[in-house]
Amino acid sequence: MKYNLLTAYTSFIAIDSEIRNAGGTQTTVQQPLPLPQGVSNNAVGSSVSQYKLGRSSGQPGNNNIYIDGLQSVSPMIVEEDIAEEVVFTVVESSPKYIHGEKALNEFIKNNFNIPQDVKDAGISGTIYVSFVVKADGTIEEIRIERGLHPSLDLEAMRVIGLTSGNWLPGKQRKTPVDSRIVIPIKI
């Protein structure tokens, strides 16, 4: 090996592009040593010669991978499932209440019921509520990021839940996406 391409961050598996042993048996190749400082000998991995890897029977559109005859998940399906579950925290266009920010504040003010125990205690301040605005304008995963009092926190979650379906979703590359936002509710 003329150049040492291994670093503490190198991770790879080497596969020959041509069959060097016509009988189909595999040959174990020794890893060039020494490994870079900080890289464990476990980074080399272990033998996989007992497994037979292969692709589908060559049918168009079938990209499934097989290990010892057992079908693995298609890489395309895995990517699609992951993409559907992404919740953005930063988007090009933020979610907005469909009737505007002023109307949202008015809605919260008119529907927020301050419990008597909180009134008696004279508690005031700001509750920070976060929630996910789905691509269809509904909301879910309402949670308190910074609360004031358990009774007020529950009421804030209830009132925000009433706004579901009245949101314009956030957009990424002009496409509606699920995104998490945080709004303050002043008491």
N, CA, C and O of each residue as an XYZ file, in Angstrom:
748
protein
N       0.859     -1.174      0.000
C       0.000      0.000      0.000
C       0.902      1.232      0.000
O       1.681      1.444      0.930
N       0.789      2.031     -1.041
C       1.652      3.192     -1.176
C       1.212      4.337     -0.267
O       2.051      5.013      0.328
N      -0.125      4.562     -0.155
C      -0.654      5.647      0.665
C      -1.482      5.062      1.785
O      -2.216      4.095      1.578
N      -1.373      5.636      2.973
C      -2.194      5.197      4.097
C      -3.461      6.042      4.112
O      -3.428      7.212      4.493
N      -4.574      5.451      3.699
C      -5.841      6.181      3.638
C      -6.668      6.029      4.909
O      -7.744      6.616      5.019
N      -6.176      5.247      5.871
C      -6.917      5.035      7.108
C      -6.682      6.188      8.070
O      -5.545      6.605      8.289
N      -7.752      6.692      8.633
C      -7.682      7.703      9.682
C      -8.568      7.238     10.821
O      -9.185      6.177     10.733
N      -8.639      8.014     11.879
C      -9.516      7.678     13.004
C     -10.979      7.723     12.592
O     -11.834      7.217     13.318
N     -11.290      8.320     11.434
C     -12.671      8.471     10.993
C     -13.028      7.574      9.809
O     -14.144      7.649      9.294
N     -12.099      6.731      9.375
C     -12.341      5.878      8.217
C     -13.159      4.665      8.616
O     -12.850      4.001      9.605
N     -14.200      4.373      7.852
C     -14.996      3.181      8.057
C     -15.449      2.713      6.696
O     -16.104      3.461      5.970
N     -15.109      1.471      6.332
C     -15.464      0.993      5.011
C     -15.457     -0.522      4.981
O     -14.970     -1.174      5.904
N     -15.996     -1.062      3.925
C     -15.889     -2.476      3.631
C     -15.378     -2.573      2.201
O     -15.903     -1.912      1.305
N     -14.359     -3.391      1.984
C     -13.767     -3.509      0.653
C     -14.405     -4.685     -0.076
O     -14.513     -5.779      0.478
N     -14.824     -4.461     -1.308
C     -15.423     -5.502     -2.139
C     -14.731     -5.457     -3.486
O     -14.678     -4.406     -4.125
N     -14.200     -6.587     -3.922
C     -13.570     -6.652     -5.240
C     -14.630     -6.587     -6.313
O     -15.723     -7.128     -6.144
N     -14.317     -5.926     -7.426
C     -15.277     -5.819     -8.518
C     -15.184     -6.996     -9.477
O     -16.072     -7.193    -10.306
N     -14.119     -7.780     -9.372
C     -14.004     -8.958    -10.230
C     -13.741    -10.182     -9.363
O     -13.129    -10.084     -8.300
N     -14.212    -11.339     -9.832
C     -14.032    -12.575     -9.081
C     -12.613    -13.059     -9.305
O     -12.201    -13.297    -10.440
N     -11.866    -13.204     -8.219
C     -10.462    -13.616     -8.318
C     -10.300    -15.110     -8.064
O      -9.266    -15.689     -8.397
N     -11.298    -15.724     -7.486
C     -11.216    -17.154     -7.208
C     -12.408    -17.833     -7.874
O     -13.532    -17.764     -7.378
N     -12.153    -18.477     -8.982
C     -13.199    -19.055     -9.813
C     -14.046    -20.087     -9.077
O     -15.200    -20.293     -9.450
N     -13.518    -20.741     -8.048
C     -14.272    -21.759     -7.311
C     -15.354    -21.167     -6.435
O     -16.209    -21.906     -5.947
N     -15.351    -19.861     -6.217
C     -16.378    -19.209     -5.410
C     -16.076    -19.160     -3.932
O     -16.852    -18.574     -3.177
N     -14.978    -19.752     -3.485
C     -14.633    -19.668     -2.076
C     -14.000    -18.320     -1.802
O     -13.412    -17.698     -2.687
N     -14.128    -17.885     -0.578
C     -13.600    -16.578     -0.221
C     -12.266    -16.729      0.484
O     -12.004    -17.736      1.142
N     -11.442    -15.733      0.340
C     -10.138    -15.722      0.971
C     -10.094    -14.580      1.962
O     -10.480    -13.458      1.634
N      -9.632    -14.851      3.164
C      -9.502    -13.812      4.175
C      -8.257    -12.990      3.867
O      -7.173    -13.538      3.663
N      -8.423    -11.672      3.835
C      -7.317    -10.771      3.560
C      -6.938    -10.098      4.859
O      -7.808     -9.602      5.576
N      -5.650    -10.070      5.178
C      -5.187     -9.446      6.403
C      -5.212     -7.927      6.265
O      -4.808     -7.386      5.235
N      -5.680     -7.251      7.291
C      -5.744     -5.794      7.322
C      -4.332     -5.245      7.476
O      -3.588     -5.702      8.344
N      -3.947     -4.270      6.648
C      -2.624     -3.666      6.829
C      -2.525     -3.020      8.205
O      -3.430     -2.304      8.633
N      -1.430     -3.276      8.882
C      -1.235     -2.714     10.211
C       0.004     -1.836     10.188
O       0.827     -2.031      9.294
N       0.202     -0.927     11.052
C      -0.655     -0.677     12.190
C      -1.844      0.204     11.814
O      -1.790      0.965     10.848
N      -2.920      0.086     12.597
C      -4.067      0.975     12.427
C      -3.702      2.340     12.988
O      -2.823      2.438     13.844
N      -4.358      3.394     12.523
C      -4.067      4.736     13.049
C      -4.306      4.814     14.557
O      -5.101      4.055     15.113
N      -3.620      5.724     15.194
C      -3.756      5.908     16.627
C      -5.208      6.203     16.976
O      -5.841      7.052     16.348
N      -5.740      5.496     17.986
C      -7.106      5.714     18.430
C      -8.123      4.817     17.743
O      -9.294      4.819     18.121
N      -7.693      4.035     16.722
C      -8.607      3.135     16.027
C      -8.401      1.736     16.587
O      -7.294      1.199     16.541
N      -9.467      1.147     17.115
C      -9.404     -0.178     17.705
C      -9.283     -1.244     16.624
O      -9.709     -1.031     15.489
N      -8.705     -2.387     16.971
C      -8.646     -3.515     16.037
C     -10.044     -4.001     15.671
O     -10.218     -4.649     14.640
N     -11.044     -3.698     16.501
C     -12.427     -4.072     16.200
C     -12.962     -3.324     14.985
O     -13.962     -3.741     14.400
N     -12.320     -2.232     14.596
C     -12.763     -1.460     13.437
C     -12.618     -2.260     12.153
O     -13.291     -1.979     11.162
N     -11.745     -3.250     12.168
C     -11.524     -4.080     10.995
C     -12.741     -4.956     10.751
O     -13.044     -5.276      9.602
N     -13.442     -5.348     11.799
C     -14.636     -6.171     11.656
C     -14.305     -7.635     11.742
O     -13.185     -8.013     12.087
N     -15.285     -8.462     11.427
C     -15.085     -9.906     11.486
C     -15.453    -10.513     10.158
O     -15.995     -9.847      9.275
N     -15.156    -11.768     10.031
C     -15.404    -12.479      8.784
C     -16.899    -12.613      8.527
O     -17.673    -12.879      9.447
N     -17.298    -12.429      7.280
C     -18.689    -12.629      6.890
C     -18.784    -13.734      5.853
O     -19.756    -13.803      5.101
N     -17.773    -14.605      5.808
C     -17.715    -15.606      4.758
C     -18.825    -16.641      4.865
O     -19.115    -17.330      3.887
N     -19.464    -16.768      6.052
C     -20.516    -17.759      6.156
C     -21.836    -17.281      5.565
O     -22.784    -18.065      5.504
N     -21.936    -16.046      5.135
C     -23.168    -15.515      4.570
C     -23.075    -15.418      3.066
O     -22.006    -15.144      2.520
N     -24.180    -15.638      2.400
C     -24.248    -15.471      0.950
C     -25.096    -14.246      0.671
O     -26.277    -14.214      1.017
N     -24.510    -13.250      0.053
C     -25.212    -12.018     -0.269
C     -25.685    -12.071     -1.703
O     -25.022    -12.661     -2.556
N     -26.818    -11.465     -1.979
C     -27.302    -11.435     -3.348
C     -28.407    -10.437     -3.521
O     -28.906     -9.868     -2.550
N     -28.795    -10.222     -4.768
C     -29.900     -9.323     -5.104
C     -31.084    -10.151     -5.538
O     -30.996    -11.376     -5.629
N     -32.172     -9.501     -5.801
C     -33.377    -10.184     -6.235
C     -33.151    -10.899     -7.562
O     -32.083    -10.788     -8.164
N     -34.138    -11.612     -7.997
C     -34.012    -12.456     -9.185
C     -33.887    -11.671    -10.477
O     -34.055    -12.240    -11.556
N     -33.602    -10.406    -10.398
C     -33.379     -9.614    -11.601
C     -34.650     -9.030    -12.193
O     -34.629     -8.513    -13.311
N     -35.747     -9.103    -11.469
C     -36.993     -8.531    -11.978
C     -36.904     -7.019    -11.913
O     -36.416     -6.470    -10.925
N     -37.370     -6.334    -12.956
C     -37.318     -4.869    -12.945
C     -38.093     -4.313    -11.749
O     -39.180     -4.789    -11.421
N     -37.519     -3.307    -11.110
C     -38.185     -2.638     -9.991
C     -38.027     -3.364     -8.673
O     -38.500     -2.862     -7.653
N     -37.386     -4.520     -8.641
C     -37.199     -5.257     -7.401
C     -35.767     -5.051     -6.928
O     -34.845     -5.669     -7.459
N     -35.573     -4.191     -5.936
C     -34.235     -3.868     -5.445
C     -33.955     -4.506     -4.098
O     -33.059     -4.056     -3.384
N     -34.694     -5.540     -3.731
C     -34.507     -6.159     -2.434
C     -33.149     -6.845     -2.348
O     -32.625     -7.350     -3.341
N     -32.596     -6.852     -1.147
C     -31.311     -7.487     -0.892
C     -31.582     -8.751     -0.092
O     -32.441     -8.759      0.790
N     -30.849     -9.827     -0.400
C     -31.032    -11.100      0.267
C     -29.749    -11.497      0.971
O     -28.659    -11.344      0.418
N     -29.874    -12.009      2.195
C     -28.743    -12.549      2.938
C     -29.136    -13.965      3.324
O     -30.103    -14.170      4.056
N     -28.377    -14.947      2.825
C     -28.681    -16.355      3.067
C     -30.137    -16.688      2.745
O     -30.769    -17.452      3.474
N     -30.669    -16.133      1.677
C     -32.019    -16.452      1.257
C     -33.102    -15.679      1.976
O     -34.268    -15.771      1.591
N     -32.763    -14.914      3.014
C     -33.756    -14.117      3.733
C     -33.820    -12.729      3.116
O     -32.793    -12.089      2.892
N     -35.030    -12.273      2.845
C     -35.189    -10.980      2.196
C     -34.988     -9.860      3.195
O     -35.530     -9.892      4.300
N     -34.216     -8.884      2.802
C     -34.011     -7.686      3.606
C     -34.961     -6.611      3.111
O     -35.559     -6.748      2.044
N     -35.100     -5.546      3.880
C     -35.961     -4.445      3.478
C     -35.349     -3.710      2.305
O     -34.132     -3.534      2.246
N     -36.168     -3.285      1.383
C     -35.694     -2.516      0.240
C     -35.150     -1.184      0.715
O     -35.799     -0.509      1.515
N     -33.971     -0.783      0.242
C     -33.407      0.505      0.652
C     -34.332      1.680      0.337
O     -34.372      2.649      1.094
N     -35.073      1.610     -0.765
C     -35.970      2.708     -1.132
C     -37.091      2.868     -0.117
O     -37.451      3.992      0.229
N     -37.645      1.764      0.364
C     -38.727      1.820      1.342
C     -38.216      2.417      2.645
O     -38.916      3.218      3.266
N     -37.028      2.051      3.068
C     -36.465      2.584      4.296
C     -36.332      4.096      4.201
O     -36.692      4.806      5.141
N     -35.820      4.603      3.080
C     -35.666      6.047      2.921
C     -37.025      6.747      2.972
O     -37.146      7.798      3.601
N     -38.051      6.184      2.323
C     -39.366      6.814      2.316
C     -39.953      6.857      3.715
O     -40.531      7.871      4.106
N     -39.816      5.763      4.491
C     -40.355      5.739      5.841
C     -39.687      6.780      6.717
O     -40.358      7.440      7.511
N     -38.390      6.938      6.591
C     -37.675      7.921      7.387
C     -38.126      9.329      7.002
O     -38.354     10.166      7.875
N     -38.253      9.592      5.716
C     -38.638     10.922      5.254
C     -40.012     11.317      5.781
O     -40.232     12.491      6.081
N     -40.944     10.371      5.903
C     -42.284     10.688      6.373
C     -42.308     11.080      7.841
O     -43.206     11.803      8.271
N     -41.328     10.610      8.622
C     -41.335     10.843     10.049
C     -40.558     12.098     10.462
O     -40.503     12.408     11.653
N     -39.971     12.811      9.540
C     -39.157     13.976      9.859
C     -40.045     15.128     10.322
O     -41.033     15.471      9.673
N     -39.675     15.712     11.449
C     -40.331     16.919     11.940
C     -39.277     18.008     11.953
O     -38.289     17.911     12.681
N     -39.479     19.036     11.158
C     -38.516     20.127     11.048
C     -38.670     21.083     12.226
O     -39.776     21.315     12.714
N     -37.547     21.629     12.670
C     -37.591     22.694     13.673
C     -37.255     24.036     13.035
O     -37.608     25.090     13.563
N     -36.577     23.988     11.902
C     -36.284     25.191     11.129
C     -36.753     24.932      9.709
O     -36.341     23.956      9.081
N     -37.616     25.807      9.201
C     -38.131     25.661      7.845
C     -38.008     26.983      7.107
O     -37.858     28.042      7.717
N     -38.074     26.904      5.791
C     -37.976     28.121      4.979
C     -39.160     29.042      5.216
O     -39.005     30.263      5.239
N     -40.351     28.460      5.395
C     -41.557     29.231      5.679
C     -42.209     28.648      6.923
O     -42.642     27.496      6.915
N     -42.281     29.435      7.994
C     -42.800     28.957      9.277
C     -44.315     28.730      9.241
O     -45.023     29.372      8.466
N     -44.813     27.806     10.090
C     -46.261     27.617     10.197
C     -46.909     28.892     10.720
O     -46.309     29.628     11.502
N     -48.135     29.145     10.283
C     -48.860     30.344     10.711
C     -50.301     29.987     11.015
O     -50.910     29.152     10.346
N     -50.835     30.639     12.042
C     -52.254     30.478     12.349
C     -53.033     31.073     11.185
O     -52.738     32.183     10.740
N     -54.008     30.353     10.698
C     -54.702     30.703      9.454
C     -55.364     32.096      9.502
O     -55.505     32.755      8.471
N     -55.762     32.529     10.692
C     -56.436     33.825     10.818
C     -55.498     34.951     11.241
O     -55.936     36.086     11.427
N     -54.215     34.645     11.394
C     -53.211     35.653     11.753
C     -52.837     35.604     13.225
O     -53.552     35.036     14.051
N     -51.703     36.213     13.530
C     -51.166     36.193     14.893
C     -52.060     36.935     15.883
O     -52.244     36.493     17.017
N     -52.607     38.054     15.451
C     -53.488     38.827     16.335
C     -54.723     38.015     16.703
O     -55.149     38.020     17.858
N     -55.300     37.319     15.729
C     -56.478     36.481     15.975
C     -56.140     35.307     16.895
O     -56.963     34.901     17.716
N     -54.928     34.763     16.757
C     -54.506     33.669     17.637
C     -54.431     34.161     19.084
O     -54.929     33.499     19.995
N     -53.815     35.315     19.291
C     -53.728     35.879     20.643
C     -55.111     36.142     21.225
O     -55.343     35.892     22.408
N     -56.020     36.637     20.415
C     -57.398     36.892     20.854
C     -58.112     35.585     21.195
O     -58.831     35.505     22.191
N     -57.910     34.565     20.363
C     -58.518     33.250     20.604
C     -58.041     32.680     21.940
O     -58.841     32.184     22.734
N     -56.728     32.754     22.178
C     -56.168     32.237     23.431
C     -56.742     33.012     24.612
O     -57.137     32.417     25.615
N     -56.788     34.324     24.495
C     -57.310     35.173     25.575
C     -58.769     34.832     25.895
O     -59.149     34.761     27.064
N     -59.571     34.625     24.872
C     -61.003     34.352     25.070
C     -61.290     32.936     25.562
O     -62.325     32.704     26.187
N     -60.406     31.998     25.296
C     -60.669     30.602     25.647
C     -59.849     30.078     26.816
O     -60.083     28.963     27.284
N     -58.889     30.870     27.294
C     -58.028     30.437     28.396
C     -58.728     30.708     29.718
O     -59.025     31.856     30.046
N     -58.990     29.656     30.473
C     -59.640     29.784     31.786
C     -58.588     29.635     32.877
O     -58.005     28.565     33.052
N     -58.355     30.709     33.597
C     -57.373     30.668     34.683
C     -58.048     30.041     35.904
O     -59.034     30.573     36.414
N     -57.516     28.914     36.368
C     -58.105     28.243     37.530
C     -58.072     29.127     38.777
O     -57.187     29.969     38.928
N     -59.043     28.926     39.663
C     -59.186     29.763     40.860
C     -57.956     29.684     41.764
O     -57.547     30.696     42.332
N     -57.358     28.492     41.906
C     -56.185     28.369     42.772
C     -55.018     29.218     42.271
O     -54.220     29.707     43.070
N     -54.915     29.393     40.968
C     -53.848     30.206     40.385
C     -54.163     31.689     40.600
O     -53.270     32.477     40.910
N     -55.436     32.064     40.433
C     -55.836     33.463     40.685
C     -55.528     33.834     42.129
O     -54.994     34.908     42.407
N     -55.873     32.926     43.051
C     -55.644     33.192     44.474
C     -54.161     33.333     44.802
O     -53.783     34.114     45.676
N     -53.325     32.573     44.097
C     -51.880     32.615     44.355
C     -51.197     33.795     43.666
O     -50.044     34.104     43.965
N     -51.911     34.464     42.733
C     -51.349     35.615     42.034
C     -50.212     35.254     41.084
O     -49.299     36.052     40.874
N     -50.265     34.082     40.523
C     -49.213     33.625     39.615
C     -49.360     34.301     38.260
O     -50.455     34.372     37.701
N     -48.238     34.799     37.739
C     -48.243     35.389     36.400
C     -46.899     35.099     35.731
O     -45.924     34.748     36.395
N     -46.868     35.249     34.425
C     -45.644     34.993     33.681
C     -45.974     34.488     32.295
O     -47.050     34.767     31.767
N     -45.053     33.746     31.703
C     -45.219     33.256     30.342
C     -45.014     31.744     30.310
O     -44.053     31.213     30.866
N     -45.949     31.069     29.639
C     -45.842     29.628     29.410
C     -45.390     29.457     27.962
O     -45.941     30.085     27.058
N     -44.393     28.613     27.744
C     -43.931     28.335     26.389
C     -44.435     26.950     25.986
O     -44.067     25.936     26.579
N     -45.285     26.940     24.962
C     -45.904     25.702     24.485
C     -45.334     25.379     23.109
O     -45.272     26.242     22.233
N     -44.918     24.119     22.927
C     -44.468     23.701     21.598
C     -45.423     22.636     21.084
O     -46.046     21.909     21.858
N     -45.525     22.560     19.768
C     -46.371     21.555     19.133
C     -45.950     21.399     17.689
O     -45.267     22.254     17.125
N     -46.368     20.294     17.102
C     -46.052     20.004     15.706
C     -47.247     20.394     14.858
O     -48.363     19.930     15.090
N     -47.007     21.252     13.872
C     -48.026     21.571     12.872
C     -47.785     20.596     11.720
O     -46.750     20.640     11.056
N     -48.762     19.717     11.500
C     -48.638     18.715     10.443
C     -48.808     19.383      9.074
O     -49.287     20.512      8.976
N     -48.410     18.670      8.035
C     -48.503     19.196      6.670
C     -49.947     19.490      6.270
O     -50.186     20.272      5.350
N     -50.923     18.862      6.960
C     -52.336     19.107      6.640
C     -52.960     20.216      7.495
O     -54.158     20.474      7.377
N     -52.175     20.876      8.351
C     -52.667     21.996      9.156
C     -53.187     21.592     10.522
O     -53.553     22.460     11.314
N     -53.232     20.302     10.823
C     -53.625     19.874     12.167
C     -52.402     19.936     13.065
O     -51.276     20.072     12.587
N     -52.628     19.836     14.372
C     -51.498     19.868     15.302
C     -51.489     18.619     16.167
O     -52.524     17.989     16.388
N     -50.308     18.274     16.649
C     -50.140     17.129     17.542
C     -48.892     17.349     18.381
O     -48.171     18.329     18.199
N     -48.648     16.431     19.296
C     -47.474     16.475     20.176
C     -47.348     17.812     20.913
O     -46.290     18.440     20.910
N     -48.425     18.223     21.530
C     -48.407     19.472     22.313
C     -47.675     19.196     23.620
O     -47.968     18.224     24.316
N     -46.722     20.063     23.943
C     -45.998     19.910     25.198
C     -45.573     21.266     25.737
O     -45.465     22.247     25.000
N     -45.339     21.294     27.023
C     -44.905     22.518     27.697
C     -43.384     22.533     27.726
O     -42.751     21.617     28.251
N     -42.809     23.584     27.155
C     -41.353     23.731     27.169
C     -40.896     24.415     28.448
O     -39.874     24.050     29.029
N     -41.666     25.413     28.880
C     -41.412     26.076     30.161
C     -42.756     26.479     30.740
O     -43.471     27.310     30.180
N     -43.079     25.883     31.856
C     -44.387     26.123     32.463
C     -44.325     27.063     33.651
O     -43.254     27.493     34.080
N     -45.530     27.374     34.180
C     -45.655     28.233     35.355
C     -46.248     27.472     36.538
O     -45.762     27.576     37.664
N     -47.287     26.718     36.271
C     -48.046     26.034     37.312
C     -48.776     24.879     36.624
O     -49.267     25.052     35.509
N     -48.860     23.713     37.256
C     -49.504     22.566     36.598
C     -50.898     22.862     36.037
O     -51.229     22.400     34.945
N     -51.707     23.615     36.757
C     -53.059     23.940     36.273
C     -53.012     24.816     35.030
O     -53.776     24.609     34.088
N     -52.113     25.795     35.029
C     -51.976     26.686     33.873
C     -51.395     25.934     32.668
O     -51.812     26.156     31.531
N     -50.445     25.057     32.923
C     -49.820     24.295     31.845
C     -50.850     23.411     31.136
O     -50.872     23.348     29.907
N     -51.693     22.736     31.902
C     -52.739     21.891     31.306
C     -53.733     22.726     30.504
O     -54.179     22.317     29.432
N     -54.070     23.881     31.026
C     -55.013     24.765     30.316
C     -54.402     25.281     29.016
O     -55.092     25.385     28.002
N     -53.116     25.602     29.044
C     -52.442     26.067     27.830
C     -52.464     24.972     26.759
O     -52.709     25.256     25.587
N     -52.213     23.745     27.152
C     -52.243     22.627     26.206
C     -53.657     22.431     25.645
O     -53.821     22.156     24.456
N     -54.665     22.571     26.491
C     -56.049     22.412     26.042
C     -56.415     23.464     25.003
O     -56.995     23.147     23.965
N     -56.072     24.712     25.289
C     -56.433     25.813     24.386
C     -55.693     25.684     23.047
O     -56.285     25.899     21.990
N     -54.421     25.340     23.091
C     -53.676     25.159     21.840
C     -54.286     24.017     21.036
O     -54.368     24.104     19.810
N     -54.712     22.954     21.700
C     -55.359     21.829     21.023
C     -56.609     22.243     20.266
O     -56.953     21.632     19.255
N     -57.296     23.283     20.750
C     -58.509     23.772     20.081
C     -58.212     24.420     18.724
O     -59.114     24.582     17.901
N     -56.963     24.785     18.496
C     -56.612     25.459     17.236
C     -56.279     24.479     16.104
O     -56.016     24.904     14.979
N     -56.288     23.184     16.391
C     -55.928     22.188     15.383
C     -56.810     22.321     14.141
O     -58.027     22.481     14.235
N     -56.168     22.252     12.986
C     -56.884     22.395     11.717
C     -56.941     23.826     11.220
O     -57.404     24.088     10.109
N     -56.468     24.756     12.046
C     -56.488     26.178     11.677
C     -55.083     26.731     11.455
O     -54.818     27.902     11.729
N     -54.189     25.881     10.957
C     -52.815     26.300     10.744
C     -52.416     26.094      9.295
O     -52.816     25.123      8.653
N     -51.620     27.026      8.794
C     -50.955     26.850      7.503
C     -49.628     26.195      7.827
O     -48.865     26.737      8.627
N     -49.324     25.046      7.235
C     -48.101     24.333      7.608
C     -46.840     25.072      7.186
O     -46.862     25.932      6.306
N     -45.741     24.713      7.841
C     -44.443     25.214      7.421
C     -44.105     24.602      6.075
O     -44.625     23.548      5.709
N     -43.229     25.273      5.345
C     -42.848     24.763      4.023
C     -41.342     24.683      3.903
O     -40.602     25.543      4.381
N     -40.917     23.617      3.246
C     -39.517     23.416      2.919
C     -39.469     23.137      1.421
O     -40.077     22.179      0.946
N     -38.748     23.971      0.679
C     -38.703     23.863     -0.790
C     -40.109     23.905     -1.388
O     -40.435     23.148     -2.303
N     -40.922     24.797     -0.856
C     -42.298     25.043     -1.309
C     -43.242     23.863     -1.083
O     -44.344     23.837     -1.633
N     -42.819     22.885     -0.277
C     -43.648     21.717      0.018
C     -44.055     21.762      1.485
O     -43.196     21.954      2.346
N     -45.356     21.589      1.801
C     -45.789     21.544      3.201
C     -45.121     20.378      3.939
O     -45.081     19.252      3.444
N     -44.599     20.676      5.130
C     -43.917     19.665      5.941
C     -44.386     19.768      7.386
O     -44.930     20.791      7.801
N     -44.171     18.700      8.145
C     -44.427     18.728      9.583
C     -43.318     19.540     10.235
O     -42.138     19.317      9.966
N     -43.697     20.486     11.095
C     -42.678     21.287     11.761
C     -43.122     21.650     13.172
O     -44.309     21.844     13.436
N     -42.150     21.737     14.068
C     -42.416     22.068     15.471
C     -42.206     23.565     15.682
O     -41.216     24.144     15.234
N     -43.159     24.170     16.373
C     -43.022     25.581     16.719
C     -43.260     25.755     18.214
O     -43.856     24.898     18.866
N     -42.788     26.874     18.742
C     -42.977     27.232     20.138
C     -43.656     28.587     20.186
O     -43.222     29.534     19.530
N     -44.727     28.673     20.967
C     -45.382     29.977     21.128
C     -45.489     30.318     22.611
O     -45.695     29.437     23.445
N     -45.349     31.601     22.932
C     -45.502     32.025     24.322
C     -46.961     32.372     24.620
O     -47.658     32.947     23.784
N     -47.405     32.017     25.813
C     -48.739     32.411     26.282
C     -48.521     33.190     27.573
O     -48.079     32.637     28.580
N     -48.836     34.478     27.528
C     -48.636     35.341     28.708
C     -49.862     35.301     29.603
O     -50.998     35.427     29.144
N     -49.601     35.120     30.903
C     -50.677     35.061     31.905
C     -50.607     36.312     32.752
O     -51.415     36.486     33.665
